[in-house]
Amino acid sequence: MSSSVTRAAGDEHPRSADGARTEAAAPPATRTRTPEDTPARRRGARTARAALALLAGVLLYLSFPPRPLWWLAPLALALLAGCLHGRRALPGFGLGFLTGLGFLLPLLVWTGEEVGPVPWLALATLEALFIGLTGLGIALVGRLPAWPLWAAAVWVAGEALRARAPFGGFPWGKLAFGQADGLFLPLAALGGTPLLSFAVVLCGFGLYEALRVARGNPRRATAALAALAVVAPVGAALAARPLVSAAPEDGTAVTAVVQGNVPRMGLDFNAQRRAVLDNHVKRTLQLAEDVKAGRAPQPDFVVWPENSSDLDPYTEPDAYAVIDRAVKAIGVPVAVGAVLSPESGPLRNTMILWDPVEGPTETYDKRKIQPFGERIPMRSVVRLFSSDVDRVRRDFGPGKDPGVFDMAGSRIGMVTCFEAAFDDAVRSTVRGGAQVIAVPSNNATFGRTQMTYQQLAMDRVRAVEHSRTVLVPVTSGVSAVIRPDGRIVSRTELFTADVLLDEIPLRSTTTPATRLGPLPEYALLVLAAAGPLLVLAGRLRARRAR
């Protein structure tokens, strides 16, 4: 692939604004070769572009948490634009693929933490191919007037595709999720993560175009249009700031987020399932003692993490008894993360609403099941590459409906771990009446990698997107309480036992992003599709003219 890509990269015929070849693109026999236009020089230019595309991907990675370097993303995209502008479709794919590798290989290294490099390399390469397709699309629209606008929409289309395919999608690495500390964050409340990603890309591509036309002494109108691509997303982000608020609308509630910790890191922590459960029971009992002694305020409700009880309390009387004891001791509703094992069919990753009087009442089954983690597609094929697939002996099955628990008068929406990466999973929970979002998670498998910080950044973006407090209980950390304006007001350390107590604002107002739902993304997808169609129409007109 690389040899064909680099050969094609040197073929740069002049094109009209709509992408069609102009008459200047004469056959090789009639072209005049300048002294500088040598094979060695062309190979050097192709190599330089490939290196810069790879560097653009590395800079995108560096813009993501735990580093607060969000401003690197527009610079990385400006660099990528310089690599892609003027290229044909095939070199655009190759350069986009290199950017994807530079970005996703380091970003997703945590996926191989306990299972070796093969799953990590396979996932990063697959996802990089999608960015390669995005590069192809950007190259196609790169000759259109106002091309940064079309190209930014193509990038969003690439993210939308990654979020849906294959196997239900993997949205990790959306540019929006790297902007939790950034200037553009308020746009999440206006149009969700698609608009936030669009603004970052438009700013980066506009920056390159402004520099390019300025260097060529452009006409004033052209220069103004290029500068507008930079100024417009910045201005829109500033204008959207009034949408971001942490003020209570429906009063406040005192919450307790429990992090019981796990016996050890890695996949084998599940071998001590009872120890994990006992850790969370012990920490809740200690909280009850602190409340009784006046050392801590009485919470209105408590949230445990995902997998805090991998023993099914409906079939394991001992697990039921210790959970019930802890809930009765604290005297308020507790959301308990459990693995349910029905006699037949798939397992269920379930949050249980446990009442101190009535016991277990409502449940929420996780809807977005992680492929190759909670279920194994094509198990017999995957086993050829890694025997670790058999650690997942029985697949989990997805739930169907959003889960919103009434916990002492507060409506708490459940978004379990991996689901926080999916726009529709979070949005449907808020539309279902949630005043607070809880993201119970289990990151023990990934040790001390950057994964937990990347996920925490997603949760911060979701807080602003829907103007809700987000509670993040994690078995091993980092657990956190996030205000509706995206600020983390309290957090734990990794692999410690702890409880976060905080008085949180309850909010019921919906943001434009919540109300509009997928419409901003759909509008950008239409724009992304229109660009290549305009290019095609222009080429057909040029062919008829010839």
C-alpha positions in Angstrom: 0.0 0.0 0.0 2.7 2.5 1.0 4.5 2.2 -2.4 1.4 2.9 -4.4 0.4 5.8 -2.1 3.8 7.5 -2.3 3.9 7.1 -6.1 0.5 8.7 -6.4 1.5 11.5 -4.1 3.7 13.0 -6.7 1.0 13.4 -9.3 -0.3 16.8 -8.5 -2.1 18.1 -11.6 -3.6 21.6 -11.4 -7.3 21.5 -10.8 -10.1 24.0 -11.0 -11.9 25.2 -7.8 -14.5 22.4 -8.2 -11.8 19.7 -8.3 -11.8 19.1 -12.0 -8.5 19.0 -13.9 -7.7 22.1 -15.9 -6.1 22.2 -19.3 -2.8 22.8 -17.6 -2.8 19.1 -16.7 -1.4 18.1 -20.1 -0.1 14.7 -20.9 3.5 14.0 -19.7 4.8 14.2 -23.3 3.9 17.9 -23.5 4.8 18.9 -19.9 7.9 21.0 -19.3 10.0 19.7 -16.5 11.9 22.3 -14.5 15.5 21.6 -13.4 14.3 21.2 -9.8 11.5 18.7 -10.8 13.7 15.6 -10.4 12.7 12.2 -9.2 14.9 12.6 -6.1 13.3 15.9 -5.3 9.8 14.4 -5.7 10.7 11.4 -3.5 12.0 13.8 -0.9 8.8 15.8 -0.9 6.7 12.7 -0.5 8.8 11.5 2.4 8.5 14.8 4.1 4.7 14.8 3.7 4.5 11.3 5.2 6.7 12.4 8.1 4.6 15.5 8.7 1.4 13.5 8.5 2.7 11.1 11.2 3.8 14.1 13.3 0.3 15.5 13.0 -1.1 12.3 14.5 1.4 12.4 17.4 0.5 16.0 18.2 -3.2 15.0 18.2 -2.3 12.3 20.8 -0.4 14.8 22.9 -3.5 17.1 22.9 -5.5 14.5 24.8 -5.6 13.9 28.6 -3.9 13.5 31.0 -2.1 16.5 29.4 -4.0 19.8 29.3 -2.6 20.6 25.8 -5.9 20.9 24.0 -4.5 23.7 21.9 -2.2 21.3 20.1 -5.2 19.8 18.3 -5.8 22.8 15.9 -2.1 23.0 15.3 -1.9 19.3 14.4 -4.9 19.7 12.1 -3.2 22.7 10.4 -0.2 20.5 9.8 -2.4 17.7 8.4 -4.1 20.2 6.1 -0.7 21.2 4.7 0.0 17.6 3.9 -3.4 16.9 2.3 -4.1 20.1 0.4 -3.6 19.6 -3.3 -3.2 15.9 -3.0 -5.2 13.3 -4.9 -7.5 10.8 -3.3 -5.1 7.9 -3.0 -2.3 9.9 -1.4 -4.9 11.5 0.8 -5.8 8.0 2.1 -2.2 7.1 2.8 -1.4 10.4 4.6 -4.6 10.1 6.6 -3.7 6.6 7.6 -0.3 7.7 8.8 -1.9 10.4 10.9 -4.3 7.8 12.3 -1.4 5.6 13.3 0.6 8.5 14.9 -2.6 9.4 16.9 -4.2 6.1 17.8 -1.2 3.8 18.4 -0.1 5.8 21.5 -3.7 6.8 22.5 -4.9 3.2 22.6 -1.8 1.5 24.0 -3.8 0.7 27.2 -5.9 -1.9 25.3 -2.9 -4.2 25.3 -2.1 -3.8 29.0 -3.0 -7.3 30.0 -3.4 -9.2 26.7 -0.3 -8.2 24.8 0.3 -6.1 21.7 -1.8 -8.0 19.1 -5.2 -6.6 20.1 -3.8 -3.1 20.6 -2.1 -3.1 17.2 -5.1 -4.6 15.5 -7.5 -2.0 17.0 -5.3 1.0 16.4 -4.7 -0.1 12.8 -8.4 -0.7 12.1 -9.3 2.7 13.5 -6.5 4.4 11.6 -8.0 3.0 8.4 -11.1 5.1 9.1 -8.9 8.2 9.4 -7.3 7.2 6.2 -10.7 7.3 4.5 -11.2 10.7 6.1 -8.0 11.8 4.6 -9.2 10.6 1.2 -12.4 12.6 1.6 -10.5 15.7 2.6 -8.2 15.4 -0.4 -11.3 15.2 -2.7 -12.9 18.4 -1.4 -9.6 20.3 -1.0 -10.0 22.2 -4.3 -13.5 23.5 -3.5 -14.1 27.1 -2.6 -14.1 27.5 1.3 -12.6 24.0 1.4 -11.9 24.1 5.2 -15.6 24.0 5.8 -16.2 21.0 3.6 -13.1 19.2 5.0 -14.1 19.7 8.6 -17.5 18.2 7.8 -15.7 15.2 6.3 -13.7 14.7 9.5 -16.9 14.6 11.5 -18.3 12.1 9.0 -15.3 9.9 9.7 -15.8 10.1 13.4 -19.5 9.3 13.0 -18.5 6.1 11.0 -16.0 5.1 13.6 -18.7 5.5 16.3 -20.9 3.0 14.5 -18.8 0.4 12.8 -17.6 -2.3 13.1 -19.3 -4.3 15.9 -21.3 -1.3 17.1 -18.4 1.2 16.8 -15.6 2.6 18.9 -15.8 6.4 19.4 -12.6 6.6 21.5 -10.4 9.4 20.2 -13.1 11.8 19.0 -11.5 15.2 18.9 -14.2 16.5 21.2 -13.0 14.3 24.0 -9.6 16.0 24.0 -11.2 19.4 24.6 -12.4 19.2 28.2 -10.0 22.0 29.2 -10.3 23.9 26.0 -11.7 27.1 24.7 -14.2 25.3 22.4 -15.9 23.2 25.2 -19.1 25.3 25.4 -20.0 24.3 21.9 -20.7 20.8 23.3 -23.8 22.4 25.0 -24.9 23.8 21.6 -24.4 20.9 19.2 -22.9 18.0 21.1 -19.6 16.3 20.4 -20.0 16.5 16.6 -20.2 20.3 16.6 -17.3 20.5 19.1 -15.1 18.3 16.9 -16.2 20.3 13.8 -15.1 23.5 15.4 -11.7 22.2 16.3 -11.1 20.9 12.8 -12.4 24.0 11.1 -10.1 26.2 13.2 -7.1 24.0 12.4 -7.8 23.8 8.6 -8.7 27.5 8.6 -5.4 28.3 10.2 -3.5 26.5 7.5 -5.5 28.2 4.8 -5.0 31.7 6.3 -1.3 31.2 6.3 -1.3 29.8 2.8 -3.2 32.6 1.2 -1.3 35.2 3.2 2.0 33.8 1.9 0.7 34.1 -1.7 -0.4 37.8 -1.3 -4.1 37.0 -1.8 -6.9 39.3 -2.6 -8.5 40.9 0.5 -11.7 38.9 0.1 -9.9 35.6 0.0 -7.8 36.4 3.0 -10.9 37.4 4.9 -12.6 34.2 4.1 -9.7 32.1 5.2 -9.4 34.1 8.5 -13.1 33.6 9.1 -12.6 29.8 9.3 -10.4 30.5 12.3 -12.4 33.3 13.9 -15.9 31.7 13.5 -15.4 28.7 15.7 -13.7 30.8 18.4 -16.4 33.3 18.3 -19.1 30.6 18.4 -17.5 29.1 21.4 -17.4 32.4 23.3 -21.0 33.1 22.3 -22.0 29.6 23.7 -20.5 30.3 27.1 -23.9 31.4 28.7 -25.2 27.9 28.0 -22.7 26.5 30.6 -23.9 26.8 34.2 -23.4 24.9 37.5 -26.2 26.6 39.4 -28.8 24.4 41.0 -32.3 24.5 39.5 -34.1 21.8 41.5 -32.2 22.2 44.8 -29.2 20.2 45.8 -28.5 16.7 47.1 -25.6 15.2 49.1 -24.1 12.2 47.3 -21.5 9.6 48.2 -19.4 8.0 45.5 -17.7 4.8 46.8 -14.4 3.5 45.5 -13.8 0.2 47.3 -10.6 -0.7 45.4 -9.6 -4.2 44.0 -7.2 -6.8 45.4 -4.8 -6.4 42.5 -4.5 -4.9 39.0 -5.2 -6.7 35.8 -7.6 -9.2 34.3 -7.3 -11.5 37.3 -8.9 -9.1 39.8 -12.2 -11.0 38.9 -10.7 -14.1 40.5 -11.2 -12.4 43.9 -14.8 -11.3 43.2 -15.8 -11.6 46.8 -12.9 -9.5 47.9 -14.0 -6.7 45.6 -17.5 -6.9 47.0 -16.3 -6.9 50.5 -14.1 -3.8 49.8 -17.2 -1.8 48.8 -19.3 -3.1 51.7 -16.5 -2.3 54.1 -16.1 1.3 52.8 -19.8 1.9 52.9 -20.0 0.6 56.5 -17.2 2.9 57.5 -19.1 5.8 55.9 -22.1 4.8 58.0 -20.0 4.9 61.1 -18.6 8.3 60.2 -22.1 9.7 59.6 -23.3 8.3 63.0 -20.3 9.8 64.8 -20.8 13.2 63.1 -17.6 13.0 61.1 -19.4 13.0 57.8 -22.7 14.4 56.5 -25.6 12.0 55.8 -25.8 11.4 52.1 -29.1 11.3 50.3 -27.9 8.5 48.1 -24.8 6.4 47.4 -23.4 5.1 44.1 -21.1 2.1 43.8 -19.0 1.3 40.7 -19.6 -1.1 37.8 -18.7 -4.7 38.9 -18.6 -3.8 42.5 -20.4 -7.1 43.0 -19.5 -9.6 40.4 -21.4 -12.2 42.4 -25.1 -12.2 41.4 -27.0 -11.2 44.5 -30.2 -12.8 43.2 -28.5 -16.2 43.1 -25.9 -15.8 45.8 -27.6 -15.5 49.2 -24.3 -14.4 50.9 -23.7 -11.6 48.4 -27.3 -10.5 48.9 -26.8 -10.4 52.7 -23.7 -8.3 52.8 -25.0 -5.8 50.3 -28.3 -5.5 52.2 -26.3 -5.1 55.4 -24.3 -2.2 54.0 -27.4 -0.5 52.5 -29.3 -0.8 55.8 -26.4 0.7 57.7 -26.1 3.8 55.5 -29.9 4.1 55.5 -30.3 5.5 52.0 -30.7 4.1 48.4 -27.6 2.7 46.9 -26.9 2.0 43.2 -25.0 -1.3 43.1 -23.0 -2.5 40.1 -23.5 -6.3 39.6 -23.0 -9.1 37.1 -26.3 -11.1 36.8 -26.0 -14.7 35.7 -29.3 -16.0 34.4 -29.7 -19.8 33.9 -29.6 -19.3 30.1 -28.7 -16.6 27.7 -26.0 -13.9 28.1 -24.7 -12.3 31.2 -26.0 -8.9 32.3 -23.9 -6.0 33.4 -26.5 -4.4 35.7 -26.9 -1.5 38.0 -29.4 -2.4 40.8 -31.3 0.2 42.8 -31.1 -1.1 46.4 -33.5 0.3 48.9 -32.7 0.1 52.7 -36.3 -1.1 53.3 -37.4 -2.9 50.2 -34.1 -4.3 49.1 -33.3 -4.6 45.3 -36.0 -2.9 43.2 -35.2 -1.3 39.8 -32.4 -2.4 37.5 -30.6 -1.0 34.5 -28.8 -3.3 32.0 -25.8 -1.8 30.2 -26.8 -1.2 26.6 -23.4 -0.7 24.9 -21.5 -3.9 25.3 -17.7 -3.6 24.6 -16.7 -5.9 21.8 -13.7 -8.1 22.6 -14.0 -7.1 26.2 -17.6 -8.1 27.3 -18.4 -10.1 24.2 -16.2 -11.7 21.6 -17.4 -11.4 18.0 -16.0 -14.0 15.6 -14.6 -15.9 18.6 -13.1 -18.8 16.6 -11.2 -16.4 14.3 -10.0 -14.2 17.1 -8.7 -17.2 19.1 -6.1 -17.7 16.3 -4.5 -14.5 17.3 -4.9 -14.5 21.1 -6.0 -17.2 23.5 -7.0 -14.4 25.9 -10.5 -14.4 24.3 -11.4 -17.4 26.3 -11.1 -15.4 29.5 -14.5 -14.2 28.4 -16.2 -17.6 28.7 -19.8 -16.2 28.4 -20.7 -13.1 26.5 -22.7 -10.2 28.0 -25.9 -9.2 26.4 -27.1 -5.6 25.9 -30.1 -4.0 27.7 -32.7 -2.0 25.8 -34.0 0.9 27.8 -32.3 3.9 29.5 -32.0 3.6 33.3 -33.1 6.5 35.5 -33.4 5.7 39.2 -35.4 7.7 41.7 -33.0 7.9 44.6 -34.5 9.8 47.6 -36.3 12.2 45.2 -33.3 12.8 42.9 -33.4 11.3 39.4 -30.0 9.6 38.7 -29.4 8.4 35.2 -27.1 5.4 34.7 -24.5 5.4 31.9 -22.2 2.5 32.5 -18.5 2.9 31.7 -18.0 2.4 28.0 -21.4 3.9 27.2 -20.1 7.4 28.1 -18.3 7.4 24.7 -21.6 7.1 22.8 -23.7 10.3 22.2 -27.0 8.4 22.0 -26.5 6.5 25.2 -25.9 9.6 27.3 -28.5 11.7 25.6 -31.3 9.2 25.9 -30.6 9.0 29.7 -30.9 12.7 30.1 -34.0 12.8 27.9 -35.4 10.1 30.2 -35.5 12.7 33.0 -32.1 12.4 34.7 -31.1 15.3 36.9 -27.7 13.8 37.5 -25.6 11.4 35.4 -23.8 8.5 37.0 -21.0 6.8 35.1 -20.2 3.7 37.2 -17.0 2.2 35.8 -14.4 -0.6 36.3 -10.9 0.3 35.0 -8.9 -2.2 37.0 -8.0 -4.2 33.9 -6.1 -1.2 32.5 -3.9 -0.6 35.6 -2.2 2.7 35.8 -2.5 3.6 32.1 -3.9 6.8 30.7 -7.2 5.1 29.9 -8.9 6.3 33.1 -8.0 9.9 32.5 -9.2 9.7 28.9 -12.5 8.4 30.1 -12.7 11.1 32.8 -12.3 13.7 30.1 -15.3 12.2 28.2 -17.3 12.5 31.4 -16.4 16.2 31.7 -17.5 16.9 28.1 -20.8 15.1 28.8 -21.4 17.2 31.9 -21.2 20.4 29.8 -23.0 18.9 26.8 -26.1 18.1 28.9 -25.6 20.6 31.8 -25.7 17.8 34.4 -23.5 16.9 37.4 -21.6 13.7 36.5 -20.7 11.2 39.2 -17.9 8.7 38.4 -17.6 5.8 40.8 -14.7 3.5 39.7 -13.7 0.3 41.4 -10.0 1.2 41.4 -10.1 4.9 40.5 -10.0 7.6 39.3 -13.4 8.3 40.8 -14.7 11.9 40.6 -17.5 14.4 41.0 -17.9 16.7 38.0 -20.0 19.9 38.0 -22.3 20.7 35.1 -19.7 23.2 33.9 -17.1 20.4 33.5 -15.0 21.2 36.6 -13.8 18.3 38.7 -14.6 19.3 42.3 -13.3 16.1 44.0 -11.5 13.0 42.9 -9.7 10.0 44.3 -6.3 8.5 43.5 -5.7 5.2 41.7 -5.9 1.9 43.6 -7.0 3.3 46.9 -10.2 2.9 48.9 -12.1 6.1 49.3 -15.4 7.9 49.4 -16.3 11.2 47.8 -19.0 13.2 49.6 -20.3 16.3 47.9 -23.4 18.5 47.7 -24.3 18.6 44.1 -26.7 20.8 42.1 -29.8 19.1 40.6 -30.7 20.4 37.1 -33.6 19.7 34.8 -33.1 22.3 32.0 -32.0 20.7 28.7 -29.3 22.2 26.5 -29.7 22.8 22.8 -27.5 19.7 22.3 -29.9 17.6 24.3 -33.0 18.9 22.5 -31.5 18.8 19.0 -30.2 15.3 19.5 -28.4 13.9 16.4 -29.6 16.8 14.1 -26.3 18.7 14.2 -24.4 15.6 13.3 -26.9 14.8 10.5 -26.5 18.3 9.1 -22.7 18.0 9.1 -23.0 14.6 7.4 -25.1 16.1 4.6 -22.4 18.8 4.2 -19.7 16.1 4.1 -21.6 14.2 1.4 -22.3 17.4 -0.6 -18.6 18.2 -1.0 -17.6 15.2 -3.1 -20.8 15.4 -5.1 -19.8 19.0 -6.1 -16.4 17.8 -7.1 -17.9 15.1 -9.2 -20.3 17.5 -10.8 -17.5 19.8 -11.6 -15.5 17.1 -13.3 -18.4 16.0 -15.4 -18.9 19.6 -16.5 -15.2 19.9 -17.4 -15.3 16.6 -19.3 -18.3 17.8 -21.4 -16.5 21.1 -22.0 -13.5 19.3 -23.4 
